[in-house]
Structure formats: C-alpha cells, structure tokens
Amino acid sequence: MRFFLFALLLVPLVSARRRQLSTKRIPPPRPLTRLSDFNANTGEAIPSEDTQYTFDQLIDHTNPSLGTFKQRYWVSQEFYSPGGPIVLTTPGEETADGYLGYLDNGTVVGAIAQQQNGASVVLEHRYYGQSNPVANLSVANLKYHTIPQAIEDVVYFAENVHLPIPGGDQVSPSHAPWVLVGGSYAGTLTAWTLLTKPDVFHAGWASSATVESISYFWEYFEPVRQNMPQNCSADVVAALTHIDGVLTSGNSSAIDTLVGNFGFPGLNHSRLDDFASDLRAVLFHWQDLQPGYNYSDSWVHYFCDRLETKDDKIAPASGWGATNAVEAWARFFRDTWINTDCGQENPLDCLSSYNLDSSYWWNVTLGNDNRSYQWIRCNDIGYSQSGAPAGHPSIISRLVTPAYDSRRCKQMFPGAFTGSSTEYAVGVNVTNNAYGGFNIKANRLFFANGKQDPWLWSTVSSPLVSVASTAQQPIAVGNGYHCSDLLMYSGVADPTVAAVQKAGLGYIKGWLAEWKPASPKRDHAKRGAYLPRGNRVW
C-alpha cells in the first residue's frame, strides 16, 4: 500500500507553457564524465568528447540532386580499438545539446562501447537543434521531415561517414559492425530501422520504443494512475468526476465558481476544454521520474502532498474524497502552478490553446524543436493523451479528447490539416501498416521497457498485447520509468533495471561475436524499400 507525505520542495517546470502535449524525449544523461583524456587501450591522447563535427547529409533521400545539409555529431573513442563496433544513438526529438553524456559509460551507449572496444557516436536528428535542411520551419519546408527520411539519415550516415578515429574512413557497415541505440521515439526509430534496413545495423537496443502509434492514447496515464500513491490516485479520480460533472452540467454559476477557484475567473464557457486540459499538466511530470530520483523533488508528489495532507494528517488509501480534493487542487493550481508557469501573464492567455496570437503557434524559427515534433505527431503517430473512456477510472478530464488535440495541428500548421478528429487516425494507420506496430519483427533487436513508464502501453510490453520474447528479438522489463535502462545509475538504484541492462549487454555481446565483414560490398539497391508517408492530402 502506497500513500505517503512528501516534502514540499519545488523543482522547475520542464517547459514554460502547457499548450503542448507531453513529448517522448529520452531522459537527459548526467554531464560528460569521461574517465580519461586518453584511449583506454593505447594510452594515446584523444579529442575532447564535446568536439562538434558535421556530416553532409542528403536533404531528400529520394532526390539526392537537391544537395546536402550539415548534420551535427559527436564521437568518443575512449574505449575504441580498430575493428571494434560503432555504437550510434540520436536523442530524437530535440537538440543534441545536453545529450553528449550518452557518449560516456554512464549510459548504455558508452557501456556497450566499453564492453566491445567500440566508439560511441551521438547524431542530431534532422529538423532539431542545428541540423536543419531548410531555412525555417514553415509548413512548406517541413516536407522533408518524415520518419522514412530519418531512417535513411542514420543509414546514409553509417555507410558514408569518415569518423575522426583511427581508421575512421574504413568503418562502414561493410567493414565494422554498427549498433543502433535509442530511447522513446529514437528507440522506435531504432526498431523501424532494423526492420526496414536489416543489413546495415548488426544489432539494436530499443528502450521504451513506442512501436504502436495510437490516436486516442488515454492509456498514457494508466501507469501513472496505477503507480502513484493510492490516496492521491483515488482523490484525483474523485475530483475529476466532480469537475467533469460541473463542466458538463450547463449550470453557468457553478461553472464560473469552479474555474474561478482554480484561477480562471471569466473563462469563456466555450473554452472549458482548455481548463480541463491544463489540469493534466502536472501529471505529465511523472515522465521525469527515474530510479534513485528524489521523489520529494517531483511536481507529481508535491501535488499529491497538497491533496493528501489535511490538518497535519495523511489521507488513508481511499483518499479524503472529492470535496477536499477539489478544494486542495484548486489552491495548488491557483496559488502555485499558475504563478510558476505564467508569472505575470494573464493565465487566460498563458494557458489558452485558443490564443492564436501566441508565438507558440506561428514561431517557425529553427531550433523550435516542439514544432518539429508536433509535425511528426500530427502526421504520423498521434498520441492524444486524453481522458479514459466512460466506465474506467480516469485521472484526466474526459473533456480532453483526440478532437481537442487534433485541433492544435490545424492551428500550428495552417493549410496542412483540417482539424478533423479523424486526422490522427489516418496517419496512425499509415504508420502502423508500414512498420507493423505491436507486430514488428526484426533480427538482433533488444527491447527494454519499464513497468512505470507512461508510454508502456504503446510498446511491445503493452498490456494490450502479448508479444513473445525470442532469441532474435528479446524483450526485458524492469520496474523502471521512461528509458530508465539507458542510464546506468538507474541500474544502481533499481536491481530490476540492472537486470535489464545486464541482459541487453549480454545479447549485444553475443550478436557482435557473430558479425563478419561483408563480401562483396553490400548492394545498396537492396537495402530496403523507402516507405513514403502515403498519398494523404490534408
């Protein structure tokens, strides 16, 4: 039974405005912690790991005549010996700045390199950070921002890059084994790459890989509901039942009183879905948790403290009930959350998805990584993190629906989307048909998942399916959170995560022992079919 009192210690918000949905980003690693400035095998001095390099990447893999753009990457050769593997990762849907720690052995990427005498490489994803094939992120310029193009990027990089390491011009997949590692969206990219380009990367590690695209993804919050303190979960469910009842009652006075208590006096009743959506913001921070993390520093647990502490007493597992929960939630939201998130800005503007004058919708400058991610989300993967269906306990308001989230696509990308509630489903179906969804089958691909990961229900370990673990596609599940297995210190804090890491390192070692140089050189024309986005016209 879990119901606790947590210290009232605040941590910064992940992002300043809650108009967007939660992304699937991998957890940032600890800062670079290289053990030595010298190669562990030769003792020779090696370049700093934060040395930035660029690769001439094709703008459009279906039309190479369009030319190239500069794609950033970083390399560690601390453990490298010629003939060792190249271990490649990408942080996925955000700038690579802040993710260079994945070069080190404090992460699985570096641990594989250390175990196998390999080099580790971090490659920035196209359309994120400073790796852009276009001048801005207008709708017209986003046409080269697709999943197939991203897959082709890592393939073209592996087959053509001359790495700044000894013999770095002879490390293509024909001459050296490559291992692709990724977490979250990048883990999905890893799985899809090994599926569609089976002769390029000899092995892959896919952490928290969301292989099943889902339009109505209410299950995102199920691991949160099931693993958060029981008293808090019970009270959030009870509070939202009451809140939804008021919001849908048609009683203008009751609605005004409710939203006013939460800090939204004068909210237009046609925009109650915004209010309902804003209530889910704090629960997105469950994705920030990792084994060994100080839970008292978490927004989720601070929120639960405010709900479950009354008169210096802690609520029983059943909670205090709806009345107290609504009042406590309102005080928390009005006095703490809004002030922290909006500062001096009017919350009706700050947290509104209807305020189209906000730069959130029209900022097309390079480096707006959220815009780049939302383009993929709107086109290909969906994931509306909404309220649960009627009859199922929900910690999210049922006024939050796929239609509410898909409207954002029309607002952010005018002319590309209609705002129809079915648009998510169209893109989702195309993606699942192209890559198999839950039914993906690839060789030498290790899947790692965590029971407390909010994205669990879209992985091969989802309770929705029963995917068998095999020798060629093993699946390991620990008690971790989102991509916990990528961070070695998570294994120190949680033995179940350590077991996942040990299993994965064992599989990678065994698969690499089977690798042999290609002879003759690989026929590039047989690498696999380019999978277009489809003939969808929005």
C-alpha positions in Angstrom: 0.0 0.0 0.0 1.5 3.4 -1.1 0.3 6.6 0.5 2.9 9.0 1.7 3.6 12.5 2.9 6.2 14.2 0.6 8.4 17.1 1.3 7.2 20.4 -0.1 10.1 21.1 -2.4 9.6 22.6 -5.8 11.5 21.9 -9.0 11.4 23.9 -12.2 8.8 23.1 -14.8 10.0 21.2 -17.8 8.7 23.8 -20.2 7.1 27.2 -19.7 3.8 26.8 -21.5 1.4 23.9 -21.2 -0.2 24.2 -24.6 1.7 21.3 -26.0 1.3 17.6 -25.2 4.0 15.6 -23.4 6.8 14.6 -25.7 8.6 11.2 -25.8 12.0 12.6 -25.1 14.7 10.4 -23.6 16.0 11.4 -20.1 19.0 13.7 -20.2 22.2 12.0 -19.1 24.5 13.3 -16.4 27.2 15.6 -17.7 30.1 14.2 -19.6 32.1 12.0 -17.2 34.9 10.5 -19.3 37.2 8.5 -17.2 40.4 9.7 -19.0 41.7 12.0 -21.7 43.5 9.0 -23.1 42.4 5.9 -25.0 41.8 3.1 -22.5 43.6 0.6 -24.8 46.5 2.5 -26.2 47.1 5.3 -23.7 47.2 7.8 -26.6 45.6 11.3 -26.1 42.1 11.6 -27.7 40.0 14.6 -28.6 37.5 16.1 -26.2 34.1 14.5 -26.4 32.4 17.8 -26.8 34.2 18.4 -30.1 31.5 19.0 -32.7 31.6 17.5 -36.2 29.3 17.8 -39.1 28.3 15.3 -41.8 27.0 16.2 -45.3 23.5 14.6 -45.1 21.2 14.4 -48.0 18.2 16.8 -47.9 16.0 14.3 -49.7 16.9 10.7 -50.0 14.5 10.2 -52.8 16.1 13.1 -54.8 19.9 13.4 -54.0 20.2 16.2 -56.6 18.7 18.6 -54.0 22.0 18.5 -52.2 23.0 18.2 -48.6 22.8 19.9 -45.2 25.1 19.9 -42.2 24.1 17.3 -39.6 25.9 17.6 -36.3 27.5 14.7 -34.5 29.9 13.9 -31.7 32.3 11.0 -31.1 34.0 9.3 -28.2 36.9 7.0 -28.9 37.9 6.4 -25.2 37.4 2.7 -25.5 37.9 2.2 -29.2 40.2 -0.3 -30.8 40.3 -0.6 -34.6 37.8 -3.3 -35.6 35.5 -2.5 -32.7 31.9 -1.6 -33.3 30.4 1.8 -33.8 27.6 2.5 -31.4 25.3 5.2 -32.7 22.5 7.0 -31.0 20.3 10.0 -31.5 18.5 12.0 -28.9 15.5 12.1 -31.2 13.0 14.9 -31.0 15.2 17.7 -29.6 18.6 19.3 -29.9 21.6 17.1 -29.1 23.0 19.8 -26.8 22.7 18.4 -23.3 22.8 14.8 -24.5 26.5 14.4 -25.1 26.7 12.4 -21.9 25.3 9.5 -23.9 28.9 9.1 -25.3 30.0 8.0 -21.8 29.8 4.7 -20.0 27.3 6.3 -17.6 24.8 5.3 -20.3 24.1 2.1 -22.2 25.7 3.6 -25.3 29.0 4.1 -23.6 28.7 0.9 -21.7 28.4 -1.1 -25.0 31.4 0.8 -26.4 33.4 0.0 -23.3 32.4 -3.7 -23.3 33.1 -4.1 -27.0 36.1 -1.7 -27.5 33.9 0.4 -29.7 33.4 4.1 -30.5 30.2 5.9 -29.4 28.5 8.5 -31.6 25.7 10.9 -30.9 23.9 12.1 -34.1 21.5 15.0 -34.1 18.2 14.3 -35.7 17.2 16.3 -38.8 15.0 19.3 -38.1 16.2 19.6 -34.5 18.9 21.7 -32.9 21.2 23.0 -35.6 20.8 20.1 -38.1 18.3 21.6 -40.5 18.0 21.2 -44.2 15.8 24.3 -44.5 15.9 28.0 -43.6 12.8 27.9 -41.3 10.1 25.5 -40.1 7.3 26.7 -42.3 4.7 24.2 -43.4 6.2 24.1 -46.9 9.7 23.5 -45.5 8.6 20.6 -43.3 8.0 18.3 -46.3 11.4 16.6 -45.8 10.7 16.0 -42.1 9.4 12.4 -42.2 10.1 9.1 -40.5 11.4 7.5 -43.7 13.8 10.4 -44.2 15.0 10.0 -40.6 15.6 6.3 -41.1 17.5 6.9 -44.3 19.6 9.5 -42.4 21.1 7.0 -40.0 21.7 4.5 -42.8 23.4 7.1 -45.1 25.5 8.3 -42.2 26.6 4.8 -41.3 27.5 4.0 -44.9 29.3 7.2 -45.8 30.7 8.9 -42.7 34.5 9.1 -42.1 34.7 9.2 -38.4 37.5 11.1 -36.7 39.0 8.0 -35.1 41.9 5.7 -36.2 40.9 4.1 -39.5 37.7 6.1 -39.5 37.4 6.1 -43.2 37.0 2.3 -43.1 34.2 1.8 -40.6 31.1 1.5 -42.9 28.8 -1.4 -42.0 30.7 -3.5 -44.6 33.9 -3.1 -42.6 32.8 -2.8 -39.0 29.7 -3.7 -37.0 27.3 -0.9 -36.2 24.9 -0.9 -33.2 21.9 1.5 -33.2 20.7 2.5 -29.7 17.7 4.7 -29.0 15.1 5.5 -26.4 11.5 6.6 -26.7 10.9 8.0 -30.3 14.6 7.3 -31.0 14.0 3.8 -29.7 11.1 3.4 -32.1 13.4 4.7 -34.9 15.9 2.1 -33.9 13.3 -0.7 -34.2 11.9 0.6 -37.5 15.5 1.0 -39.0 16.4 -2.6 -38.1 13.1 -3.7 -39.6 13.4 -1.9 -42.9 17.3 -1.9 -43.3 18.3 -5.3 -41.9 21.7 -5.4 -43.5 23.0 -2.0 -42.2 23.0 -2.2 -38.4 24.1 -5.5 -37.0 22.3 -5.0 -33.7 19.9 -2.6 -32.0 18.8 -1.6 -28.5 15.3 0.0 -28.3 14.4 1.4 -25.0 10.8 2.4 -24.3 10.2 2.2 -28.0 6.6 3.3 -28.9 6.2 0.9 -31.8 2.4 1.1 -31.9 1.2 4.5 -33.0 -2.1 5.3 -31.3 -4.5 8.2 -31.9 -6.6 8.0 -28.7 -3.9 7.3 -26.2 -5.7 7.5 -22.9 -3.5 4.7 -21.6 -0.6 7.0 -21.3 -1.9 7.8 -17.8 -2.6 4.3 -16.7 0.9 3.5 -15.4 0.7 6.9 -13.6 -2.7 6.1 -12.0 -1.6 2.6 -11.1 1.8 3.6 -9.5 1.2 7.0 -7.9 0.2 7.0 -4.2 -3.1 5.2 -3.8 -4.7 8.0 -1.8 -3.7 10.6 -4.4 -4.9 8.5 -7.3 -8.3 7.9 -5.6 -8.7 11.6 -4.9 -7.8 12.7 -8.4 -10.3 10.3 -9.9 -13.0 11.5 -7.4 -12.1 15.2 -8.1 -12.3 14.8 -11.8 -15.6 13.0 -11.6 -17.0 16.1 -9.8 -15.2 18.6 -12.1 -16.4 17.0 -15.3 -19.9 16.8 -13.8 -19.9 20.6 -13.2 -18.3 21.4 -16.5 -20.9 19.5 -18.5 -23.9 20.5 -16.2 -24.8 23.7 -18.1 -25.0 25.4 -14.8 -23.2 28.7 -15.6 -23.0 29.8 -11.9 -21.5 26.5 -10.8 -19.0 26.5 -13.7 -17.9 30.1 -13.0 -17.3 29.3 -9.3 -15.3 26.2 -10.2 -13.0 27.7 -12.8 -12.7 30.9 -10.7 -11.4 28.9 -7.7 -8.8 27.3 -10.0 -7.6 30.8 -11.1 -9.5 31.2 -14.3 -12.1 33.9 -13.5 -14.1 34.9 -16.5 -13.1 31.9 -18.6 -15.3 31.6 -21.8 -17.6 28.6 -21.4 -16.8 27.6 -25.0 -13.2 27.0 -23.9 -13.7 24.7 -20.9 -11.7 22.1 -22.7 -8.6 24.3 -22.2 -9.3 24.3 -18.5 -9.7 20.6 -18.4 -6.5 20.1 -20.5 -4.5 22.4 -18.2 -5.3 20.1 -15.2 -3.4 17.3 -16.8 -0.1 19.3 -17.0 1.2 18.4 -13.6 0.7 14.6 -14.2 2.9 14.8 -17.3 5.8 15.2 -14.9 5.6 11.5 -14.0 7.7 11.0 -17.1 10.5 12.9 -15.4 10.9 10.2 -12.7 13.8 7.8 -12.6 15.0 5.2 -10.1 17.1 6.9 -7.5 15.4 10.2 -8.1 14.4 12.2 -5.0 10.7 11.8 -5.2 10.1 14.7 -2.8 11.6 16.9 -5.6 8.9 15.9 -8.1 5.9 18.0 -9.1 3.7 15.0 -9.1 4.5 14.2 -5.5 4.3 17.8 -4.4 0.9 17.9 -6.0 -0.1 14.8 -4.1 1.1 16.3 -0.9 -1.2 19.2 -1.3 -4.2 16.9 -1.9 -3.5 14.3 0.8 -2.3 16.4 3.7 -5.0 17.9 5.9 -4.6 19.2 9.4 -1.2 17.6 9.5 -2.6 14.2 8.8 -2.2 12.0 5.8 -5.2 10.6 3.9 -5.9 6.9 4.0 -5.6 4.8 0.8 -9.1 5.8 -0.2 -8.2 9.5 0.0 -10.1 12.3 1.6 -12.9 12.4 -1.0 -14.0 14.7 -3.8 -14.8 17.8 -1.8 -11.5 18.1 -0.1 -9.6 17.0 -3.3 -11.2 19.7 -5.5 -10.6 22.4 -2.9 -7.0 21.4 -2.4 -6.4 21.0 -6.1 -7.8 24.5 -6.7 -5.5 26.0 -4.1 -2.5 24.3 -5.6 -3.3 25.3 -9.2 -4.3 28.9 -8.4 -1.5 29.7 -5.8 1.4 27.6 -7.1 1.1 26.1 -10.6 -0.2 29.2 -12.5 2.2 31.5 -10.8 5.1 29.3 -11.6 4.0 28.6 -15.2 2.7 32.0 -16.2 4.4 34.6 -14.0 2.8 37.9 -14.5 0.9 36.9 -17.7 -2.8 36.5 -17.6 -3.5 32.8 -17.2 -6.4 33.1 -19.6 -3.8 33.9 -22.3 -0.9 32.0 -20.9 -2.6 28.6 -20.8 -5.0 29.1 -23.7 -4.9 27.0 -26.9 -7.3 29.5 -28.5 -4.9 32.4 -28.3 -3.7 32.3 -31.9 -1.7 35.5 -31.4 0.7 33.5 -29.3 4.1 32.8 -30.9 3.6 29.2 -29.9 1.5 28.7 -33.0 3.4 30.6 -35.6 7.1 30.6 -34.5 8.9 28.9 -37.5 12.4 29.8 -36.5 15.0 27.0 -36.5 15.5 25.4 -33.1 11.8 25.3 -32.2 12.0 21.6 -31.5 8.5 21.3 -30.2 7.2 22.5 -33.6 9.3 19.9 -35.3 8.0 17.1 -33.0 4.4 18.2 -33.3 4.7 17.9 -37.1 5.6 14.2 -36.8 2.9 13.7 -34.2 0.2 15.3 -36.3 1.2 13.5 -39.4 2.3 10.1 -38.3 2.0 8.9 -34.7 -1.0 10.7 -33.0 -0.8 10.0 -29.2 -3.6 12.2 -27.9 -3.1 11.8 -24.1 -6.8 12.1 -23.2 -9.3 11.2 -20.6 -10.2 7.5 -20.1 -13.3 6.1 -21.7 -16.5 6.1 -19.6 -16.7 3.4 -17.0 -12.9 3.4 -16.5 -11.2 5.3 -13.6 -9.6 8.4 -15.1 -7.1 10.9 -13.7 -7.6 13.1 -16.8 -10.8 15.0 -17.6 -12.9 13.4 -20.3 -13.3 16.8 -21.9 -9.8 16.2 -23.2 -10.3 14.2 -26.4 -8.4 13.5 -29.6 -10.5 16.2 -31.3 -9.2 18.7 -28.8 -5.6 17.7 -29.5 -6.0 17.4 -33.3 -7.4 21.0 -33.4 -3.9 22.1 -32.4 -2.5 20.6 -35.6 -4.7 22.9 -37.7 -3.7 25.9 -35.6 0.0 25.2 -35.7 0.2 24.1 -39.3 -2.5 26.1 -41.2 -3.3 24.6 -44.6 -1.8 21.2 -43.8 -4.6 20.0 -41.5 -8.3 20.4 -41.3 -8.6 19.9 -37.5 -10.8 16.8 -38.1 -10.8 14.4 -35.2 -10.1 11.6 -37.7 -6.8 13.0 -39.0 -4.8 11.5 -36.2 -6.2 8.1 -37.0 -5.3 8.3 -40.7 -1.7 9.0 -40.0 -1.6 6.4 -37.3 -2.9 3.7 -39.6 -0.4 4.5 -42.3 2.5 4.3 -39.8 1.3 1.0 -38.2 0.7 -0.6 -41.6 4.2 0.5 -42.8 6.1 -0.8 -39.7 3.9 -3.4 -38.1 3.0 -1.7 -34.8 3.0 -4.2 -32.0 3.7 -7.0 -34.5 7.1 -5.7 -35.5 9.7 -8.5 -36.2 13.3 -7.7 -36.6 16.6 -9.6 -36.0 19.1 -8.9 -33.3 16.9 -6.2 -31.7 16.7 -5.9 -27.9 13.6 -4.3 -26.4 13.8 -2.8 -22.9 10.8 -1.4 -21.1 9.7 -0.2 -17.6 6.5 -1.0 -15.8 6.1 2.5 -14.5 6.7 4.1 -17.9 3.7 6.2 -19.1 4.4 5.1 -22.6 4.4 1.4 -21.7 1.0 0.7 -23.4 2.4 1.7 -26.8 5.5 -0.7 -26.5 5.8 -4.4 -27.2 5.3 -4.9 -23.4 1.9 -3.3 -23.5 -0.9 -4.9 -21.5 -2.9 -4.7 -24.7 -0.9 -7.5 -26.4 1.2 -10.5 -25.6 4.4 -10.3 -27.7 6.8 -13.2 -27.2 10.4 -12.6 -26.3 12.7 -14.5 -28.7 16.4 -15.0 -29.1 16.5 -12.7 -32.1 14.1 -10.1 -30.6 14.3 -10.4 -26.8 12.2 -8.3 -24.5 13.2 -7.4 -21.0 11.0 -5.5 -18.5 12.1 -3.9 -15.2 10.3 -1.7 -12.7 11.8 1.5 -14.2 10.3 4.5 -15.8 10.8 6.1 -19.2 14.0 4.8 -20.8 15.4 4.0 -17.3 17.7 1.3 -18.8 19.6 3.8 -20.8 21.1 5.3 -17.7 23.5 3.1 -15.8 22.9 4.8 -12.5 19.2 3.7 -12.7 20.5 0.2 -12.6 22.5 1.0 -9.4 19.3 2.3 -7.8 17.0 -0.5 -9.0 18.1 -4.1 -9.4 15.3 -4.8 -11.9 16.7 -2.2 -14.2 20.2 -3.6 -13.6 18.9 -7.0 -14.7 17.5 -5.4 -17.9 20.9 -3.7 -18.6 22.8 -6.9 -18.0 20.6 -8.9 -20.3 20.9 -6.3 -23.0 24.6 -6.1 -22.8 24.8 -9.9 -23.0 22.7 -10.0 -26.1 24.7 -7.3 -27.8 27.9 -9.1 -27.0 26.7 -12.4 -28.4 25.4 -10.8 -31.6 28.6 -8.9 -32.2 30.5 -12.1 -31.9 28.6 -13.4 -34.9 29.4 -10.4 -37.1 31.5 -10.9 -40.2 32.7 -8.3 -42.8 30.5 -8.1 -45.9 32.0 -9.5 -49.1 31.4 -8.4 -51.7 30.4 -4.9 -50.8 26.7 -4.5 -49.9 24.4 -3.8 -52.8 22.8 -0.5 -51.7 19.9 -1.1 -54.0 18.7 -4.0 -51.9 18.8 -2.2 -48.5 15.1 -2.0 -48.3 12.2 0.0 -49.7 11.8 3.7 -49.0 8.5 4.0 -47.2 6.7 7.2 -48.1 4.3 9.0 -45.9 1.5 7.9 -48.2 -0.9 9.7 -50.5 -2.6 11.6 -47.8 -3.7 15.2 -48.6 -4.7 17.2 -45.6 
